[in-house]
Amino acid sequence: MRIGVIAIQGAVSEHIYALGRALSERGEDAGIVPIKHSGVVPACDALVLPGGESTTLGSLLVREGIADEIKEAHAHGVPIMGTCAGLILLAKEGDPQVGKTRQGLLSLMDIRVNRNAFGRQRESFEASLDVLVLDSPYNAVFIRAPAIVEYGNGVTVLSKVDEFVVAAEQGNVLALAFHPELTDDLRLHQYFLDMVFGR
């Protein structure tokens, strides 16, 4: 079992550390592989798209030939988790700012995102969330976070902040607007691993 973490840019080491702890908690053995170039994704059983600067991340994925590999993996049912910028890249549609920068999107979820949904007043904040798949509130760390503002019938909403959807899933894809790798609460990494190993 190999879990690939896109390591071109963003919060890579934190995800690798959190995944390692989560795997240890459940007594599962899996390799965690940083992905910087094409050719690695096809050998992975799960993928994580971390936070970072979404425009840069999107263009580098295309330039390195990784974007098409991720789409192919998705088509074969490989579980994928995207956090913050990773959520933006998973979307089918973005806001005008996404259009203006001609940002490439992977179009793996039937969602439309607002790239800077919470504005400059709340660039970074923490919020206690009720998450559909967790049995108690989750303290989430938001850093210049996006949000899902529209979604299709196949999307399951897992959590909201006000009117904004901040966690959702569709098929084999889990999208989080916040940074689960920046807390000691591993429940969402464990939920993703449930998708990987079978609930």
Steps between C-alpha positions, in 0.01 A plus 500: 500500500640840397353841583630780280519860621538760225823669608550772241401782736310553826444324835664172405704390803208564736274268300769232486544520878123492567449205266787314666344552843155400376636182341683414822180555703311248291788252474511519119820490298524724194770697325451879483654631179569869420414563133701764310507352151285295266519124510434457872123553519412180306674291769300660786188360669392841637589865441511818708494848344623738773452870555724761345451763227239349273593680177866400532411147606258457210745619236782284639276191498434556131861583416631190677242273337348412838153650439407241237631221722277620787197504268581147387539383861163656585337319210632172644349572843818599685401693819607866485501761779544869422554762771473879457668562160450130431124553533515779240683274254238225541218730385327510164450874521656797680414862570591788263844525662570139404389579146711815482818314593407219256560256778486139394247292693493121518116493481469192720210628713173657393563817701554872446747667734564850626877518532506760780157439650571642844666823389786694652319555832525130572805394303596259779269375772392191687145369523329218683320300231226245508615243243248245374741205527641587847323447831619820670608851387824541306724804554599607148784732399416727204776695322378729219252226439281423201146367525252311287218733394309265268491123468328231295270218608782248537683708762451427871543807721693410815532841668420870462613834639204735469376451142832367372567129454846423643506119483342270243547171322401352169575138422869441567582870561513685835533880493581715805530880496713495815828340611451173694876445495550803730314350798559201725149373418556219250134406450473638147824336395356180650178553304705531183691184590163326545441586133842358413483174696124450477256609769 
